[in-house]
């Protein structure tokens, strides 16, 4: 079902989003290493950034937003952005209940923000477009972790600049642990049997610079690349021990939808979605993630021999297929040798819990206005983002159903990827059917293919203030496919 639906939508996309039609000089088609010697460079593992010591005066976690250079190609470097390095950022790891202090130093010549994608925090620390960090300024968010174990991420969210800043390298993983997650028989040796994978695609000019533009084509379909990177490298390899290996996968692309699978259709177990563990592992041979979505999977190498090799494969919905990386079995034995069968009980919100229902139409226009780059070509409920307008007011403590519809014009059938700040939600229905098992867990981002209708339910607890909801195809977001909701005290009128 996954493959059939993905191929169906991919075939439709090929007619309107084929790569190479950007009005640019030809993008580079090289690898980090010569084409005849892929899988010769080791997968980079982002360094861990976490609290050290127990004193209340522990120094804040430091993120420096900086310009740098990164070698995607053996022929020379590319101008990039990064957190604390040349491309991407460290993996921030925290524990539920921990008070987290972070210092973000903006050393670039543009405004930026840092949004904690999937994190439940007070609105003033959410890192959306209202929490701007000017060039030369330092932002010092401080919040207490108030949610269960999950694989989240962080990235910029400045108005009109999100896509460009992520593309140039600003992103990183954010991992929450808790007592329950640490009690499970799961791999947790970071970078050895618990491996973070930030999967992205890029395109380049012949001088190795990023080919990031905002033509009408790129705004509508997203900036889709023909060059796949994992943790900032093309076709790396990783050594894995014999036994159970955990892969934390983030679709960190600007707009691509990925079908992820292993060579020879090797099965794997999905154990977590955006917001935490599923109740039980789900056995699959392929997984579809839209931009911004995450999944944790377990791969069993217990029967493998030393130096056995497996490829992680990635199909883009525009038709490209990539051998993303190689998993190479070492002679070491993994700490975990058996697959877990039970994960975490996740009480589900149900329709009868809801206080109200809201409707959101993600709309794509076509016609004469499109040809002149005008009109509300990408909008939610017919409106484009306005920083001075609150679109929805939500009482604190309430439970709501949001009905999402991808209402594309007949000649512009585009997918969308809806993300809600502040909350994790449950999917009630997709096109009138209950969610498949991998969508039955906690989510903060959901894919909508053309004409899809998704009903979700969320509870708005703990914090008041202004948050965003938007398409997580970043060129759509930057074009205004975003709105604002304000969580208000129960005693206020709505």
VOPAGU-2260 file (C-alpha; in pm, 1 decimal, decimal comma):
REM VOPAGU-2260
SITE   aa  ch    i         X         Y         Z
SITE  UNK   A    0       0,0       0,0       0,0
SITE  UNK   A    1     278,0     243,9      88,1
SITE  UNK   A    2     470,3     174,2    -230,3
SITE  UNK   A    3     163,6     179,3    -454,8
SITE  UNK   A    4      37,0     511,7    -316,4
SITE  UNK   A    5     384,1     665,9    -324,5
SITE  UNK   A    6     441,1     562,2    -686,1
SITE  UNK   A    7      97,4     691,1    -785,1
SITE  UNK   A    8     167,8    1034,8    -639,7
SITE  UNK   A    9     525,1    1029,5    -771,9
SITE  UNK   A   10     400,4     967,9   -1125,0
SITE  UNK   A   11     165,8    1264,7   -1096,1
SITE  UNK   A   12     446,2    1483,8    -963,4
SITE  UNK   A   13     687,7    1393,5   -1243,8
SITE  UNK   A   14     487,1    1588,9   -1497,5
SITE  UNK   A   15     507,5    1914,2   -1301,6
SITE  UNK   A   16     813,0    1891,5   -1078,1
SITE  UNK   A   17    1084,7    1723,8   -1282,1
SITE  UNK   A   18    1432,3    1827,8   -1174,9
SITE  UNK   A   19    1647,3    2042,2   -1398,6
SITE  UNK   A   20    1378,9    2291,4   -1510,3
SITE  UNK   A   21    1480,6    2581,8   -1290,4
SITE  UNK   A   22    1613,5    2833,9   -1540,3
SITE  UNK   A   23    1958,5    2789,0   -1378,2
SITE  UNK   A   24    2295,3    2679,3   -1495,3
SITE  UNK   A   25    2319,3    2301,4   -1477,1
SITE  UNK   A   26    2333,6    2167,8   -1120,1
SITE  UNK   A   27    2636,5    1960,0   -1026,4
SITE  UNK   A   28    2578,0    1585,1   -1038,4
SITE  UNK   A   29    2895,6    1479,7    -854,1
SITE  UNK   A   30    2939,1    1296,3    -524,1
SITE  UNK   A   31    3143,7    1385,1    -219,0
SITE  UNK   A   32    3386,6    1122,0    -346,7
SITE  UNK   A   33    3450,9    1014,0    -706,7
SITE  UNK   A   34    3142,6     833,9    -849,4
SITE  UNK   A   35    3327,9     504,3    -877,2
SITE  UNK   A   36    3418,7     497,0    -505,9
SITE  UNK   A   37    3106,5     568,7    -299,3
SITE  UNK   A   38    3074,4     455,9      62,6
SITE  UNK   A   39    3439,1     526,4     141,3
SITE  UNK   A   40    3383,0     807,3     394,2
SITE  UNK   A   41    3248,8     741,3     742,6
SITE  UNK   A   42    2909,3     883,2     840,3
SITE  UNK   A   43    2959,5    1199,9    1048,1
SITE  UNK   A   44    2788,1    1178,2    1387,2
SITE  UNK   A   45    2678,5    1517,3    1522,0
SITE  UNK   A   46    2836,2    1583,4    1862,0
SITE  UNK   A   47    2617,0    1567,4    2169,3
SITE  UNK   A   48    2527,0    1889,4    2348,8
SITE  UNK   A   49    2385,4    1817,2    2692,8
SITE  UNK   A   50    2387,4    1938,8    3049,6
SITE  UNK   A   51    2690,8    1847,3    3256,0
SITE  UNK   A   52    2694,3    1842,6    3633,6
SITE  UNK   A   53    2407,9    1889,6    3879,4
SITE  UNK   A   54    2459,0    2247,8    3996,2
SITE  UNK   A   55    2183,1    2499,0    3930,1
SITE  UNK   A   56    2456,1    2730,6    3798,9
SITE  UNK   A   57    2557,7    2495,9    3515,2
SITE  UNK   A   58    2651,0    2699,4    3206,8
SITE  UNK   A   59    2381,5    2721,7    2936,9
SITE  UNK   A   60    2402,6    2505,7    2627,0
SITE  UNK   A   61    2568,4    2716,7    2359,8
SITE  UNK   A   62    2460,7    2741,4    1995,4
SITE  UNK   A   63    2654,4    2974,5    1766,1
SITE  UNK   A   64    2484,3    3053,7    1434,0
SITE  UNK   A   65    2772,9    3102,8    1194,2
SITE  UNK   A   66    2883,8    3122,1     833,9
SITE  UNK   A   67    3135,6    2858,6     734,0
SITE  UNK   A   68    3249,5    2627,4     454,9
SITE  UNK   A   69    3169,7    2258,7     416,7
SITE  UNK   A   70    3315,3    2003,4     174,9
SITE  UNK   A   71    3039,5    1821,0      -9,3
SITE  UNK   A   72    3278,6    1770,1    -301,7
SITE  UNK   A   73    3640,3    1660,0    -319,0
SITE  UNK   A   74    3703,8    1953,0    -554,8
SITE  UNK   A   75    3652,7    2214,9    -282,7
SITE  UNK   A   76    3419,3    2368,6     -24,1
SITE  UNK   A   77    3072,1    2522,1     -35,4
SITE  UNK   A   78    2968,8    2834,8     157,0
SITE  UNK   A   79    2732,0    2716,2     432,2
SITE  UNK   A   80    2562,5    2799,9     761,0
SITE  UNK   A   81    2584,9    2586,8    1072,5
SITE  UNK   A   82    2536,6    2571,5    1446,2
SITE  UNK   A   83    2877,3    2540,6    1618,6
SITE  UNK   A   84    3025,1    2400,4    1298,3
SITE  UNK   A   85    3022,7    2412,4     921,0
SITE  UNK   A   86    2691,1    2235,8     850,2
SITE  UNK   A   87    2398,1    2124,4    1068,8
SITE  UNK   A   88    2435,6    2139,3    1446,5
SITE  UNK   A   89    2495,7    1925,9    1753,4
SITE  UNK   A   90    2236,0    1683,2    1884,6
SITE  UNK   A   91    2084,3    1837,4    2196,2
SITE  UNK   A   92    1993,8    1568,0    2450,0
SITE  UNK   A   93    1783,6    1641,4    2758,0
SITE  UNK   A   94    1571,8    1457,3    3015,5
SITE  UNK   A   95    1203,5    1509,4    3095,2
SITE  UNK   A   96    1172,3    1741,5    3394,4
SITE  UNK   A   97    1511,1    1901,5    3329,4
SITE  UNK   A   98    1544,7    2279,3    3334,3
SITE  UNK   A   99    1719,1    2373,8    3007,9
SITE  UNK   A  100    1909,0    2697,0    2951,3
SITE  UNK   A  101    2035,7    2773,1    2601,4
SITE  UNK   A  102    2238,4    3063,0    2466,1
SITE  UNK   A  103    2200,1    3130,5    2092,8
SITE  UNK   A  104    2458,2    3370,5    1946,2
SITE  UNK   A  105    2367,9    3503,2    1600,0
SITE  UNK   A  106    2694,1    3587,3    1420,4
SITE  UNK   A  107    2552,1    3602,7    1065,5
SITE  UNK   A  108    2436,0    3918,8     888,0
SITE  UNK   A  109    2066,3    3822,7     876,1
SITE  UNK   A  110    1797,9    3784,3    1138,5
SITE  UNK   A  111    1723,0    3430,4    1243,0
SITE  UNK   A  112    1533,8    3232,6    1506,8
SITE  UNK   A  113    1564,7    2884,8    1656,4
SITE  UNK   A  114    1239,4    2687,4    1669,7
SITE  UNK   A  115    1227,8    2372,1    1882,5
SITE  UNK   A  116    1018,9    2158,7    1646,2
SITE  UNK   A  117     790,4    1926,0    1843,2
SITE  UNK   A  118     881,4    2070,4    2182,6
SITE  UNK   A  119     606,9    2177,3    2425,6
SITE  UNK   A  120     735,2    2509,5    2561,9
SITE  UNK   A  121     600,2    2853,0    2659,4
SITE  UNK   A  122     519,9    3064,7    2353,3
SITE  UNK   A  123     793,9    3319,8    2428,5
SITE  UNK   A  124    1055,7    3043,0    2391,1
SITE  UNK   A  125     898,4    2865,4    2091,5
SITE  UNK   A  126    1141,9    3022,8    1845,5
SITE  UNK   A  127     882,9    3112,2    1585,5
SITE  UNK   A  128     888,9    3429,5    1373,7
SITE  UNK   A  129     808,7    3649,4    1675,6
SITE  UNK   A  130    1128,2    3550,5    1860,1
SITE  UNK   A  131    1373,1    3717,7    1621,0
SITE  UNK   A  132    1746,8    3718,6    1694,3
SITE  UNK   A  133    1905,6    4019,8    1526,3
SITE  UNK   A  134    2259,5    4003,6    1383,9
SITE  UNK   A  135    2506,3    4026,0    1670,3
SITE  UNK   A  136    2241,4    3952,8    1934,3
SITE  UNK   A  137    2219,0    3666,9    2184,7
SITE  UNK   A  138    1891,3    3489,4    2271,2
SITE  UNK   A  139    1867,8    3309,2    2604,2
SITE  UNK   A  140    1564,7    3078,3    2620,6
SITE  UNK   A  141    1507,0    2885,8    2942,8
SITE  UNK   A  142    1234,9    2622,9    2989,6
SITE  UNK   A  143    1157,4    2298,2    3168,3
SITE  UNK   A  144    1116,9    1984,9    2958,0
SITE  UNK   A  145     755,1    1879,1    2998,4
SITE  UNK   A  146     693,1    1579,9    2772,3
SITE  UNK   A  147     780,7    1217,7    2717,3
SITE  UNK   A  148    1084,0    1074,2    2539,9
SITE  UNK   A  149    1094,9    1158,8    2168,9
SITE  UNK   A  150    1318,3    1248,9    1875,5
SITE  UNK   A  151    1256,1    1613,8    1787,2
SITE  UNK   A  152    1464,0    1870,3    1599,6
SITE  UNK   A  153    1547,5    2240,1    1584,5
SITE  UNK   A  154    1577,5    2480,9    1292,6
SITE  UNK   A  155    1530,3    2850,5    1199,2
SITE  UNK   A  156    1185,0    3002,5    1159,6
SITE  UNK   A  157    1235,1    3367,6    1055,7
SITE  UNK   A  158     965,0    3511,1     828,8
SITE  UNK   A  159    1053,7    3449,5     465,2
SITE  UNK   A  160    1398,1    3305,4     547,4
SITE  UNK   A  161    1321,2    2960,9     687,8
SITE  UNK   A  162    1375,7    2769,4     365,2
SITE  UNK   A  163    1702,6    2939,4     274,7
SITE  UNK   A  164    1851,2    2906,9     624,4
SITE  UNK   A  165    1763,3    2537,3     657,5
SITE  UNK   A  166    1894,6    2472,9     306,5
SITE  UNK   A  167    2227,8    2631,8     388,3
SITE  UNK   A  168    2269,5    2410,1     692,9
SITE  UNK   A  169    2083,5    2528,5    1001,2
SITE  UNK   A  170    1921,3    2221,8    1160,5
SITE  UNK   A  171    1990,0    1968,9    1434,1
SITE  UNK   A  172    1829,2    1689,6    1635,5
SITE  UNK   A  173    1678,9    1736,5    1982,2
SITE  UNK   A  174    1639,7    1413,6    2182,1
SITE  UNK   A  175    1432,4    1380,9    2500,1
SITE  UNK   A  176    1485,3    1086,3    2733,5
SITE  UNK   A  177    1283,3     992,6    3041,5
SITE  UNK   A  178    1285,2     719,1    3303,6
SITE  UNK   A  179    1051,1     502,2    3100,1
SITE  UNK   A  180    1256,9     522,1    2781,0
SITE  UNK   A  181    1570,0     434,8    2975,4
SITE  UNK   A  182    1401,7     127,4    3121,8
SITE  UNK   A  183    1326,9     -24,8    2781,0
SITE  UNK   A  184    1561,9    -280,6    2624,9
SITE  UNK   A  185    1659,9     -50,6    2339,0
SITE  UNK   A  186    1994,3      50,4    2186,9
SITE  UNK   A  187    2112,1     377,9    2343,0
SITE  UNK   A  188    2485,6     398,8    2275,0
SITE  UNK   A  189    2476,6     725,4    2078,4
SITE  UNK   A  190    2651,4     705,7    1743,9
SITE  UNK   A  191    2724,9     331,8    1778,5
SITE  UNK   A  192    2395,2     141,6    1796,4
SITE  UNK   A  193    2170,5     449,9    1836,6
SITE  UNK   A  194    2242,6     652,2    1523,8
SITE  UNK   A  195    2094,5     990,4    1422,4
SITE  UNK   A  196    2027,5    1030,0    1047,9
SITE  UNK   A  197    1939,5    1373,4     908,7
SITE  UNK   A  198    1839,8    1306,2     546,2
SITE  UNK   A  199    1828,5    1602,6     306,0
SITE  UNK   A  200    1858,1    1675,5     -64,6
SITE  UNK   A  201    2040,1    1961,3    -229,7
SITE  UNK   A  202    2126,9    2094,5    -574,7
SITE  UNK   A  203    2440,8    2289,4    -660,3
SITE  UNK   A  204    2580,1    2518,1    -928,1
SITE  UNK   A  205    2893,4    2408,5   -1107,1
SITE  UNK   A  206    3104,9    2622,3    -872,9
SITE  UNK   A  207    2972,2    2405,9    -583,2
SITE  UNK   A  208    2754,3    2684,6    -438,0
SITE  UNK   A  209    2399,9    2598,7    -336,4
SITE  UNK   A  210    2147,2    2645,6    -617,8
SITE  UNK   A  211    1881,9    2790,2    -386,0
SITE  UNK   A  212    1639,2    3018,7    -567,6
SITE  UNK   A  213    1278,0    3121,6    -524,7
SITE  UNK   A  214    1138,3    3096,0    -877,7
SITE  UNK   A  215     765,2    3032,9    -912,2
SITE  UNK   A  216     844,3    2667,1    -982,5
SITE  UNK   A  217    1049,5    2639,5    -664,1
SITE  UNK   A  218     791,4    2816,5    -452,1
SITE  UNK   A  219     515,5    2587,8    -572,3
SITE  UNK   A  220     701,7    2254,3    -564,9
SITE  UNK   A  221     971,3    2329,9    -311,4
SITE  UNK   A  222    1343,2    2340,6    -379,8
SITE  UNK   A  223    1399,3    1975,8    -469,1
SITE  UNK   A  224    1755,4    1849,4    -504,0
SITE  UNK   A  225    1916,5    1577,5    -712,8
SITE  UNK   A  226    2194,2    1520,9    -458,0
SITE  UNK   A  227    2117,0    1334,4    -134,1
SITE  UNK   A  228    2313,2    1386,9     186,3
SITE  UNK   A  229    2300,6    1214,1     524,4
SITE  UNK   A  230    2434,4    1414,8     819,0
SITE  UNK   A  231    2588,4    1649,1     561,7
SITE  UNK   A  232    2766,5    1383,3     353,3
SITE  UNK   A  233    2692,2    1204,6      26,4
SITE  UNK   A  234    2699,5     823,8      28,8
SITE  UNK   A  235    2873,5     767,0     362,9
SITE  UNK   A  236    2906,9     435,4     541,9
SITE  UNK   A  237    2847,4     350,4     907,2
SITE  UNK   A  238    2976,1      48,2    1095,4
SITE  UNK   A  239    2707,6    -119,9    1302,5
SITE  UNK   A  240    2739,8    -399,7    1559,5
SITE  UNK   A  241    2586,1    -744,7    1520,7
SITE  UNK   A  242    2248,8    -724,5    1693,1
SITE  UNK   A  243    1977,7    -459,9    1721,0
SITE  UNK   A  244    2056,6    -114,4    1583,6
SITE  UNK   A  245    1837,3     192,6    1631,4
SITE  UNK   A  246    1816,1     456,1    1356,0
SITE  UNK   A  247    1659,9     792,8    1443,1
SITE  UNK   A  248    1552,3     926,7    1103,3
SITE  UNK   A  249    1464,9    1289,4    1030,7
SITE  UNK   A  250    1339,7    1407,9     693,0
SITE  UNK   A  251    1526,0    1737,4     718,3
SITE  UNK   A  252    1461,0    1839,0     358,1
SITE  UNK   A  253    1295,5    2162,2     256,1
SITE  UNK   A  254    1012,9    1996,7      65,8
SITE  UNK   A  255    1088,0    1640,9     -46,9
SITE  UNK   A  256     876,3    1342,5      49,2
SITE  UNK   A  257    1090,4    1033,1      99,8
SITE  UNK   A  258    1016,4     662,2      73,4
SITE  UNK   A  259    1281,2     498,0     290,1
SITE  UNK   A  260    1367,4     128,2     272,7
SITE  UNK   A  261    1660,2    -112,7     298,7
SITE  UNK   A  262    1823,5    -295,8      10,0
SITE  UNK   A  263    1681,4    -642,3     -59,0
SITE  UNK   A  264    1362,8    -527,4     119,0
SITE  UNK   A  265    1514,0    -611,1     457,2
SITE  UNK   A  266    1235,9    -567,7     718,5
SITE  UNK   A  267    1263,5    -332,1    1013,1
SITE  UNK   A  268    1057,0    -235,2    1317,0
SITE  UNK   A  269     916,8     117,7    1359,1
SITE  UNK   A  270     916,0     202,2    1730,3
SITE  UNK   A  271     844,6     578,1    1740,4
SITE  UNK   A  272     692,3     860,1    1539,5
SITE  UNK   A  273     723,8    1238,6    1579,7
SITE  UNK   A  274     621,1    1268,3    1943,2
SITE  UNK   A  275     737,0     945,9    2103,5
SITE  UNK   A  276     702,2     570,1    2116,6
SITE  UNK   A  277     427,8     368,8    1953,7
SITE  UNK   A  278     251,2     119,9    2179,6
SITE  UNK   A  279     404,8    -175,6    1995,2
SITE  UNK   A  280     669,7    -204,5    1723,2
SITE  UNK   A  281     529,1    -207,4    1370,4
SITE  UNK   A  282     704,0    -433,2    1119,3
SITE  UNK   A  283     754,9    -270,3     778,5
SITE  UNK   A  284     972,3    -283,5     469,5
SITE  UNK   A  285     928,5      81,5     373,9
SITE  UNK   A  286     840,9     409,5     537,3
SITE  UNK   A  287     719,9     740,6     393,8
SITE  UNK   A  288     823,2    1064,0     568,7
SITE  UNK   A  289     733,9    1414,3     456,4
SITE  UNK   A  290     944,8    1719,6     533,9
SITE  UNK   A  291     977,6    1761,1     909,9
SITE  UNK   A  292     856,8    1413,9    1010,3
SITE  UNK   A  293    1065,7    1172,5    1217,7
SITE  UNK   A  294    1066,0     800,7    1289,5
SITE  UNK   A  295    1276,8     564,4    1497,2
SITE  UNK   A  296    1338,5     219,3    1354,8
SITE  UNK   A  297    1514,6     -96,7    1473,9
SITE  UNK   A  298    1715,5    -308,5    1230,5
SITE  UNK   A  299    1820,9    -659,1    1334,8
SITE  UNK   A  300    2176,9    -745,5    1232,9
SITE  UNK   A  301    2192,5   -1041,4    1471,8
SITE  UNK   A  302    2222,3   -1300,5    1193,8
SITE  UNK   A  303    2464,7   -1095,7     987,1
SITE  UNK   A  304    2829,6   -1184,3     939,3
SITE  UNK   A  305    3114,5    -942,1     986,7
SITE  UNK   A  306    3149,5    -711,6     684,5
SITE  UNK   A  307    2796,6    -783,5     556,4
SITE  UNK   A  308    2660,7    -469,5     392,0
SITE  UNK   A  309    2315,4    -320,2     359,6
SITE  UNK   A  310    2212,4      -1,3     178,5
SITE  UNK   A  311    1967,2     255,3     309,2
SITE  UNK   A  312    1759,4     351,1       5,6
SITE  UNK   A  313    1563,9     674,4     -42,3
SITE  UNK   A  314    1313,9     749,7    -319,5
SITE  UNK   A  315    1201,8    1110,5    -370,1
SITE  UNK   A  316     845,6    1162,2    -481,7
SITE  UNK   A  317     974,6    1348,4    -788,7
SITE  UNK   A  318    1115,1    1019,6    -917,4
SITE  UNK   A  319    1479,0    1014,1    -802,2
SITE  UNK   A  320    1616,2     703,8    -628,7
SITE  UNK   A  321    1924,5     724,3    -407,1
SITE  UNK   A  322    2153,9     480,3    -234,2
SITE  UNK   A  323    2170,9     707,9      68,2
SITE  UNK   A  324    2431,3     525,1     276,9
SITE  UNK   A  325    2581,0     187,0     354,5
SITE  UNK   A  326    2541,3       1,4     683,3
SITE  UNK   A  327    2846,9    -217,3     729,8
SITE  UNK   A  328    2841,4    -491,6     995,5
SITE  UNK   A  329    3144,7    -497,3    1223,8
SITE  UNK   A  330    3267,7    -787,1    1432,9
SITE  UNK   A  331    3137,8    -626,8    1753,8
SITE  UNK   A  332    2831,7    -760,5    1929,8
SITE  UNK   A  333    2551,0    -516,4    2004,8
SITE  UNK   A  334    2432,8    -467,2    2360,0
SITE  UNK   A  335    2075,4    -545,1    2253,2
SITE  UNK   A  336    2027,7    -879,9    2083,1
SITE  UNK   A  337    1648,4    -922,0    2093,2
SITE  UNK   A  338    1367,2    -703,8    1963,8
SITE  UNK   A  339    1127,4    -546,3    2212,5
SITE  UNK   A  340     761,7    -645,2    2176,1
SITE  UNK   A  341     599,4    -379,4    2395,5
SITE  UNK   A  342     686,0     -10,2    2403,5
SITE  UNK   A  343     467,8     247,8    2577,0
SITE  UNK   A  344      98,7     271,6    2648,6
SITE  UNK   A  345     -27,5     585,2    2477,0
SITE  UNK   A  346    -376,2     692,3    2588,0
SITE  UNK   A  347    -556,2     821,8    2281,1
SITE  UNK   A  348    -768,9    1132,5    2267,1
SITE  UNK   A  349   -1107,6    1042,6    2119,9
SITE  UNK   A  350   -1369,7    1242,5    1936,7
SITE  UNK   A  351   -1598,8    1265,7    2238,7
SITE  UNK   A  352   -1320,8    1451,5    2425,7
SITE  UNK   A  353   -1335,9    1746,3    2185,0
SITE  UNK   A  354   -1475,6    2084,1    2284,8
SITE  UNK   A  355   -1497,8    2210,5    1926,5
SITE  UNK   A  356   -1398,0    2141,4    1564,6
SITE  UNK   A  357   -1209,9    2374,7    1331,8
SITE  UNK   A  358   -1163,7    2342,4     956,3
SITE  UNK   A  359    -848,8    2423,5     761,1
SITE  UNK   A  360    -829,1    2415,7     381,6
SITE  UNK   A  361    -475,2    2410,6     242,4
SITE  UNK   A  362    -538,6    2568,1     -94,1
SITE  UNK   A  363    -335,4    2587,6    -414,6
SITE  UNK   A  364    -445,1    2830,2    -682,6
SITE  UNK   A  365    -387,0    2810,6   -1053,7
SITE  UNK   A  366    -474,5    3043,5   -1337,7
SITE  UNK   A  367    -371,8    3388,4   -1459,9
SITE  UNK   A  368    -271,7    3515,5   -1116,3
SITE  UNK   A  369     -23,8    3231,4   -1087,4
SITE  UNK   A  370     140,7    3317,6   -1415,0
SITE  UNK   A  371     231,8    3664,2   -1284,5
SITE  UNK   A  372     341,2    3536,7    -943,5
SITE  UNK   A  373      39,7    3710,5    -792,5
SITE  UNK   A  374    -262,4    3619,0    -585,4
SITE  UNK   A  375    -299,6    3389,0    -288,3
SITE  UNK   A  376    -140,0    3099,7    -471,7
SITE  UNK   A  377     -67,4    2911,7    -146,2
SITE  UNK   A  378    -297,7    2980,4     145,3
SITE  UNK   A  379    -482,8    2832,8     441,5
SITE  UNK   A  380    -855,4    2908,8     444,9
SITE  UNK   A  381    -792,1    3163,8     170,2
SITE  UNK   A  382    -553,3    3367,5     386,4
SITE  UNK   A  383    -180,2    3420,5     377,7
SITE  UNK   A  384      29,2    3470,6     688,7
SITE  UNK   A  385      -3,0    3808,6     862,5
SITE  UNK   A  386     210,5    3862,6    1172,5
SITE  UNK   A  387     -46,9    4112,2    1301,2
SITE  UNK   A  388    -344,6    3876,2    1271,4
SITE  UNK   A  389    -445,7    3597,9    1509,4
SITE  UNK   A  390    -633,2    3339,4    1305,2
SITE  UNK   A  391    -761,5    3116,3    1585,7
SITE  UNK   A  392    -807,7    3165,5    1961,1
SITE  UNK   A  393    -801,7    2848,8    2168,4
SITE  UNK   A  394    -899,2    2826,2    2536,4
SITE  UNK   A  395    -626,7    2689,7    2761,3
SITE  UNK   A  396    -704,7    2332,0    2864,0
SITE  UNK   A  397    -939,8    2264,4    2573,8
SITE  UNK   A  398    -938,6    1969,5    2335,8
SITE  UNK   A  399   -1001,0    2035,7    1967,6
SITE  UNK   A  400   -1049,3    1849,4    1641,9
SITE  UNK   A  401    -880,8    2008,8    1343,7
SITE  UNK   A  402   -1008,3    1894,6    1005,2
SITE  UNK   A  403    -739,1    1945,5     739,9
SITE  UNK   A  404    -807,5    1929,5     367,9
SITE  UNK   A  405    -558,5    1957,1      83,1
SITE  UNK   A  406    -775,7    2146,0    -162,5
SITE  UNK   A  407    -556,3    2173,8    -471,9
SITE  UNK   A  408    -662,3    2327,6    -800,0
SITE  UNK   A  409    -711,5    2070,3   -1072,8
SITE  UNK   A  410    -400,3    2181,7   -1263,8
SITE  UNK   A  411    -180,4    2222,3    -955,7
SITE  UNK   A  412    -197,7    1899,9    -753,3
SITE  UNK   A  413      55,0    1962,3    -476,3
SITE  UNK   A  414     119,3    1773,3    -154,6
SITE  UNK   A  415     140,8    1959,9     175,2
SITE  UNK   A  416     281,1    1881,6     518,1
SITE  UNK   A  417      99,2    2043,4     812,9
SITE  UNK   A  418     288,7    2115,3    1135,1
SITE  UNK   A  419     137,2    2243,5    1459,9
SITE  UNK   A  420     356,6    2417,3    1714,1
SITE  UNK   A  421     311,2    2361,6    2090,7
SITE  UNK   A  422     122,6    2030,2    2076,9
SITE  UNK   A  423     144,3    1666,1    1981,2
SITE  UNK   A  424    -176,8    1535,1    1826,1
SITE  UNK   A  425    -348,7    1207,1    1743,9
SITE  UNK   A  426    -484,8    1135,4    1396,6
SITE  UNK   A  427    -849,4    1033,6    1411,9
SITE  UNK   A  428    -904,2     963,6    1042,5
SITE  UNK   A  429    -734,5     984,6     706,6
SITE  UNK   A  430    -982,5     999,8     418,7
SITE  UNK   A  431   -1252,7     845,9     637,5
SITE  UNK   A  432   -1034,5     556,4     755,7
SITE  UNK   A  433    -859,7     509,7    1090,9
SITE  UNK   A  434    -485,9     580,1    1085,0
SITE  UNK   A  435    -244,8     305,1     991,3
SITE  UNK   A  436     -40,1     180,4    1290,0
SITE  UNK   A  437     262,7     403,5    1226,3
SITE  UNK   A  438      34,2     709,6    1227,1
SITE  UNK   A  439    -149,0     602,7    1543,2
SITE  UNK   A  440     112,5     752,3    1776,2
SITE  UNK   A  441     190,0    1105,7    1884,6
SITE  UNK   A  442     242,9    1340,0    1589,5
SITE  UNK   A  443     322,6    1705,3    1525,3
SITE  UNK   A  444     352,0    1693,6    1144,1
SITE  UNK   A  445     127,5    1515,7     895,7
SITE  UNK   A  446     146,4    1459,6     519,6
SITE  UNK   A  447    -151,5    1546,0     300,5
SITE  UNK   A  448    -139,5    1424,8     -56,9
SITE  UNK   A  449    -364,0    1615,3    -304,9
SITE  UNK   A  450    -730,4    1591,7    -201,4
SITE  UNK   A  451    -649,1    1417,2     128,3
SITE  UNK   A  452    -865,2    1491,4     431,7
SITE  UNK   A  453    -715,3    1431,9     776,0
SITE  UNK   A  454    -891,5    1477,8    1109,2
SITE  UNK   A  455    -668,0    1519,9    1411,4
SITE  UNK   A  456    -725,4    1588,2    1780,2
SITE  UNK   A  457    -505,6    1779,4    2024,5
SITE  UNK   A  458    -519,2    1912,2    2380,2
SITE  UNK   A  459    -382,5    2260,7    2451,1
SITE  UNK   A  460    -232,7    2255,5    2798,8
SITE  UNK   A  461       2,6    2447,5    3027,7
SITE  UNK   A  462      95,2    2755,3    2826,6
SITE  UNK   A  463     -77,7    3059,4    2679,3
SITE  UNK   A  464      50,7    3271,3    2394,5
SITE  UNK   A  465      88,9    3280,9    2016,3
SITE  UNK   A  466     202,8    2976,7    1817,1
SITE  UNK   A  467     214,9    2884,8    1447,6
SITE  UNK   A  468      54,1    2625,2    1223,7
SITE  UNK   A  469     185,9    2591,6     871,1
SITE  UNK   A  470     281,6    2375,5     577,8
SITE  UNK   A  471     624,0    2229,1     649,6
SITE  UNK   A  472     725,4    2240,3     286,7
SITE  UNK   A  473     941,9    2538,2     367,3
SITE  UNK   A  474     897,6    2730,0      43,1
SITE  UNK   A  475     520,1    2706,0      99,4
SITE  UNK   A  476     564,9    2835,6     455,1
SITE  UNK   A  477     786,4    3123,5     340,0
SITE  UNK   A  478     528,3    3213,0      74,2
SITE  UNK   A  479     266,5    3260,1     346,8
SITE  UNK   A  480     105,0    2917,3     391,7
SITE  UNK   A  481      99,1    2971,0     765,5
SITE  UNK   A  482    -134,3    3097,1    1036,4
SITE  UNK   A  483    -126,9    3186,4    1403,4
SITE  UNK   A  484    -323,1    3048,5    1695,5
SITE  UNK   A  485    -330,4    3201,5    2040,3
SITE  UNK   A  486    -390,5    2989,0    2348,3
SITE  UNK   A  487    -582,1    3212,7    2591,1
SITE  UNK   A  488    -680,6    3188,8    2952,2
SITE  UNK   A  489   -1018,7    3020,4    3005,4
SITE  UNK   A  490   -1164,3    3338,9    3149,4
SITE  UNK   A  491   -1098,4    3538,0    2831,9
SITE  UNK   A  492   -1359,2    3572,0    2561,5
SITE  UNK   A  493   -1294,8    3399,3    2229,8
